Amino acid sequence: MKKIITLLAAAFISASVYAGEFADISLKDVQAAADTKSEVIIDANSPASYQAGHVPGALSFASIKSNLAASLPADKSALIIAYCGNPHCPAYLQAAKAAQKLGYTNIKHMADGIDGWNAAKLPTDSGK
């Protein structure tokens, strides 16, 4: 019984650390970044979802992942915002971790995802 409790505690702590690896950013802050084109926003949804509608100015991770470094700024402290479908979608982690692996240190997660963006009736771009 002691081993099971220890294992469950370790799993819970690991999941908590994993879930909070990248700080969340509000829809309002993402909209400001999109309006000013001051930050890099990465949509980690499928290509079909991206084409149906994405945050204005967002890059499709599916399109840039093979040469991500070329799509990101030289400044490794630049803000990189990653998102996917909704708060339960883990796909954003692929983009966030790929940027982190390249040395970027200021990566945030738009946890509401495109579903939250649409629910807030914020503007989207469609197509490529």
C-alpha positions as protocol buffer text, in pm:
chain_id: "A"
residue {
  index: 1
  type: MET
  ca { x: 0 y: 0 z: 0 }
}
residue {
  index: 2
  type: LYS
  ca { x: 286 y: 236 z: 84 }
}
residue {
  index: 3
  type: LYS
  ca { x: 438 y: 180 z: -260 }
}
residue {
  index: 4
  type: ILE
  ca { x: 108 y: 258 z: -433 }
}
residue {
  index: 5
  type: ILE
  ca { x: 68 y: 584 z: -241 }
}
residue {
  index: 6
  type: THR
  ca { x: 427 y: 681 z: -319 }
}
residue {
  index: 7
  type: LEU
  ca { x: 376 y: 600 z: -687 }
}
residue {
  index: 8
  type: LEU
  ca { x: 52 y: 800 z: -704 }
}
residue {
  index: 9
  type: ALA
  ca { x: 215 y: 1097 z: -530 }
}
residue {
  index: 10
  type: ALA
  ca { x: 508 y: 1089 z: -772 }
}
residue {
  index: 11
  type: ALA
  ca { x: 272 y: 1069 z: -1070 }
}
residue {
  index: 12
  type: PHE
  ca { x: 66 y: 1362 z: -939 }
}
residue {
  index: 13
  type: ILE
  ca { x: 375 y: 1578 z: -885 }
}
residue {
  index: 14
  type: SER
  ca { x: 510 y: 1489 z: -1230 }
}
residue {
  index: 15
  type: ALA
  ca { x: 179 y: 1575 z: -1394 }
}
residue {
  index: 16
  type: SER
  ca { x: 161 y: 1906 z: -1208 }
}
residue {
  index: 17
  type: VAL
  ca { x: 511 y: 2005 z: -1313 }
}
residue {
  index: 18
  type: TYR
  ca { x: 445 y: 1898 z: -1673 }
}
residue {
  index: 19
  type: ALA
  ca { x: 116 y: 2090 z: -1692 }
}
residue {
  index: 20
  type: GLY
  ca { x: 276 y: 2413 z: -1573 }
}
residue {
  index: 21
  type: GLU
  ca { x: 590 y: 2398 z: -1783 }
}
residue {
  index: 22
  type: PHE
  ca { x: 490 y: 2704 z: -1988 }
}
residue {
  index: 23
  type: ALA
  ca { x: 309 y: 3003 z: -1838 }
}
residue {
  index: 24
  type: ASP
  ca { x: -34 y: 3086 z: -1970 }
}
residue {
  index: 25
  type: ILE
  ca { x: -104 y: 3410 z: -2154 }
}
residue {
  index: 26
  type: SER
  ca { x: -446 y: 3576 z: -2174 }
}
residue {
  index: 27
  type: LEU
  ca { x: -651 y: 3616 z: -2488 }
}
residue {
  index: 28
  type: LYS
  ca { x: -628 y: 3993 z: -2441 }
}
residue {
  index: 29
  type: ASP
  ca { x: -247 y: 3980 z: -2441 }
}
residue {
  index: 30
  type: VAL
  ca { x: -242 y: 3751 z: -2744 }
}
residue {
  index: 31
  type: GLN
  ca { x: -478 y: 3984 z: -2928 }
}
residue {
  index: 32
  type: ALA
  ca { x: -246 y: 4278 z: -2850 }
}
residue {
  index: 33
  type: ALA
  ca { x: 50 y: 4078 z: -2981 }
}
residue {
  index: 34
  type: ALA
  ca { x: -144 y: 3984 z: -3295 }
}
residue {
  index: 35
  type: ASP
  ca { x: -254 y: 4344 z: -3352 }
}
residue {
  index: 36
  type: THR
  ca { x: 100 y: 4481 z: -3324 }
}
residue {
  index: 37
  type: LYS
  ca { x: 267 y: 4181 z: -3487 }
}
residue {
  index: 38
  type: SER
  ca { x: 521 y: 4213 z: -3206 }
}
residue {
  index: 39
  type: GLU
  ca { x: 546 y: 3848 z: -3104 }
}
residue {
  index: 40
  type: VAL
  ca { x: 564 y: 3511 z: -3273 }
}
residue {
  index: 41
  type: ILE
  ca { x: 239 y: 3316 z: -3244 }
}
residue {
  index: 42
  type: ILE
  ca { x: 239 y: 2948 z: -3337 }
}
residue {
  index: 43
  type: ASP
  ca { x: -78 y: 2752 z: -3410 }
}
residue {
  index: 44
  type: ALA
  ca { x: -15 y: 2384 z: -3330 }
}
residue {
  index: 45
  type: ASN
  ca { x: -349 y: 2261 z: -3465 }
}
residue {
  index: 46
  type: SER
  ca { x: -386 y: 2047 z: -3774 }
}
residue {
  index: 47
  type: PRO
  ca { x: -339 y: 2210 z: -4116 }
}
residue {
  index: 48
  type: ALA
  ca { x: -715 y: 2182 z: -4177 }
}
residue {
  index: 49
  type: SER
  ca { x: -793 y: 2359 z: -3850 }
}
residue {
  index: 50
  type: TYR
  ca { x: -534 y: 2626 z: -3926 }
}
residue {
  index: 51
  type: GLN
  ca { x: -686 y: 2690 z: -4268 }
}
residue {
  index: 52
  type: ALA
  ca { x: -1037 y: 2706 z: -4119 }
}
residue {
  index: 53
  type: GLY
  ca { x: -932 y: 2987 z: -3886 }
}
residue {
  index: 54
  type: HIS
  ca { x: -635 y: 3094 z: -3675 }
}
residue {
  index: 55
  type: VAL
  ca { x: -516 y: 3388 z: -3469 }
}
residue {
  index: 56
  type: PRO
  ca { x: -421 y: 3664 z: -3714 }
}
residue {
  index: 57
  type: GLY
  ca { x: -52 y: 3640 z: -3799 }
}
residue {
  index: 58
  type: ALA
  ca { x: -9 y: 3297 z: -3638 }
}
residue {
  index: 59
  type: LEU
  ca { x: 228 y: 3056 z: -3807 }
}
residue {
  index: 60
  type: SER
  ca { x: 119 y: 2698 z: -3874 }
}
residue {
  index: 61
  type: PHE
  ca { x: 350 y: 2469 z: -3677 }
}
residue {
  index: 62
  type: ALA
  ca { x: 281 y: 2191 z: -3926 }
}
residue {
  index: 63
  type: SER
  ca { x: 420 y: 2413 z: -4202 }
}
residue {
  index: 64
  type: ILE
  ca { x: 726 y: 2546 z: -4020 }
}
residue {
  index: 65
  type: LYS
  ca { x: 835 y: 2264 z: -3787 }
}
residue {
  index: 66
  type: SER
  ca { x: 1089 y: 2118 z: -4030 }
}
residue {
  index: 67
  type: ASN
  ca { x: 1275 y: 2451 z: -4033 }
}
residue {
  index: 68
  type: LEU
  ca { x: 1148 y: 2621 z: -3718 }
}
residue {
  index: 69
  type: ALA
  ca { x: 1466 y: 2818 z: -3652 }
}
residue {
  index: 70
  type: ALA
  ca { x: 1422 y: 3011 z: -3978 }
}
residue {
  index: 71
  type: SER
  ca { x: 1074 y: 3123 z: -3870 }
}
residue {
  index: 72
  type: LEU
  ca { x: 1176 y: 3249 z: -3527 }
}
residue {
  index: 73
  type: PRO
  ca { x: 1360 y: 3570 z: -3437 }
}
residue {
  index: 74
  type: ALA
  ca { x: 1732 y: 3575 z: -3361 }
}
residue {
  index: 75
  type: ASP
  ca { x: 1659 y: 3712 z: -3012 }
}
residue {
  index: 76
  type: LYS
  ca { x: 1622 y: 3403 z: -2792 }
}
residue {
  index: 77
  type: SER
  ca { x: 1433 y: 3608 z: -2530 }
}
residue {
  index: 78
  type: ALA
  ca { x: 1159 y: 3707 z: -2777 }
}
residue {
  index: 79
  type: LEU
  ca { x: 809 y: 3609 z: -2674 }
}
residue {
  index: 80
  type: ILE
  ca { x: 685 y: 3293 z: -2845 }
}
residue {
  index: 81
  type: ILE
  ca { x: 315 y: 3211 z: -2799 }
}
residue {
  index: 82
  type: ALA
  ca { x: 191 y: 2860 z: -2874 }
}
residue {
  index: 83
  type: TYR
  ca { x: -166 y: 2735 z: -2878 }
}
residue {
  index: 84
  type: CYS
  ca { x: -384 y: 2453 z: -3003 }
}
residue {
  index: 85
  type: GLY
  ca { x: -753 y: 2373 z: -2975 }
}
residue {
  index: 86
  type: ASN
  ca { x: -859 y: 2425 z: -2616 }
}
residue {
  index: 87
  type: PRO
  ca { x: -739 y: 2402 z: -2253 }
}
residue {
  index: 88
  type: HIS
  ca { x: -735 y: 2021 z: -2274 }
}
residue {
  index: 89
  type: CYS
  ca { x: -531 y: 2001 z: -2595 }
}
residue {
  index: 90
  type: PRO
  ca { x: -163 y: 1912 z: -2547 }
}
residue {
  index: 91
  type: ALA
  ca { x: -54 y: 1972 z: -2909 }
}
residue {
  index: 92
  type: TYR
  ca { x: 86 y: 2316 z: -2827 }
}
residue {
  index: 93
  type: LEU
  ca { x: 361 y: 2140 z: -2631 }
}
residue {
  index: 94
  type: GLN
  ca { x: 524 y: 2019 z: -2952 }
}
residue {
  index: 95
  type: ALA
  ca { x: 571 y: 2377 z: -3073 }
}
residue {
  index: 96
  type: ALA
  ca { x: 665 y: 2514 z: -2732 }
}
residue {
  index: 97
  type: LYS
  ca { x: 922 y: 2242 z: -2664 }
}
residue {
  index: 98
  type: ALA
  ca { x: 1068 y: 2273 z: -3013 }
}
residue {
  index: 99
  type: ALA
  ca { x: 1123 y: 2647 z: -2955 }
}
residue {
  index: 100
  type: GLN
  ca { x: 1264 y: 2575 z: -2611 }
}
residue {
  index: 101
  type: LYS
  ca { x: 1505 y: 2321 z: -2759 }
}
residue {
  index: 102
  type: LEU
  ca { x: 1630 y: 2595 z: -2993 }
}
residue {
  index: 103
  type: GLY
  ca { x: 1712 y: 2806 z: -2686 }
}
residue {
  index: 104
  type: TYR
  ca { x: 1407 y: 3032 z: -2660 }
}
residue {
  index: 105
  type: THR
  ca { x: 1336 y: 3126 z: -2299 }
}
residue {
  index: 106
  type: ASN
  ca { x: 1014 y: 3330 z: -2312 }
}
residue {
  index: 107
  type: ILE
  ca { x: 750 y: 3083 z: -2429 }
}
residue {
  index: 108
  type: LYS
  ca { x: 386 y: 3115 z: -2325 }
}
residue {
  index: 109
  type: HIS
  ca { x: 73 y: 2909 z: -2378 }
}
residue {
  index: 110
  type: MET
  ca { x: -260 y: 3049 z: -2493 }
}
residue {
  index: 111
  type: ALA
  ca { x: -451 y: 2790 z: -2290 }
}
residue {
  index: 112
  type: ASP
  ca { x: -795 y: 2887 z: -2422 }
}
residue {
  index: 113
  type: GLY
  ca { x: -683 y: 2777 z: -2767 }
}
residue {
  index: 114
  type: ILE
  ca { x: -863 y: 2859 z: -3086 }
}
residue {
  index: 115
  type: ASP
  ca { x: -1192 y: 2743 z: -2932 }
}
residue {
  index: 116
  type: GLY
  ca { x: -1162 y: 3010 z: -2662 }
}
residue {
  index: 117
  type: TRP
  ca { x: -1050 y: 3266 z: -2917 }
}
residue {
  index: 118
  type: ASN
  ca { x: -1359 y: 3195 z: -3127 }
}
residue {
  index: 119
  type: ALA
  ca { x: -1588 y: 3193 z: -2821 }
}
residue {
  index: 120
  type: ALA
  ca { x: -1459 y: 3540 z: -2735 }
}
residue {
  index: 121
  type: LYS
  ca { x: -1554 y: 3644 z: -3090 }
}
residue {
  index: 122
  type: LEU
  ca { x: -1202 y: 3761 z: -3169 }
}
residue {
  index: 123
  type: PRO
  ca { x: -1099 y: 3797 z: -3534 }
}
residue {
  index: 124
  type: THR
  ca { x: -940 y: 3510 z: -3723 }
}
residue {
  index: 125
  type: ASP
  ca { x: -754 y: 3467 z: -4047 }
}
residue {
  index: 126
  type: SER
  ca { x: -826 y: 3172 z: -4270 }
}
residue {
  index: 127
  type: GLY
  ca { x: -635 y: 2997 z: -4543 }
}
residue {
  index: 128
  type: LYS
  ca { x: -258 y: 2976 z: -4561 }
}
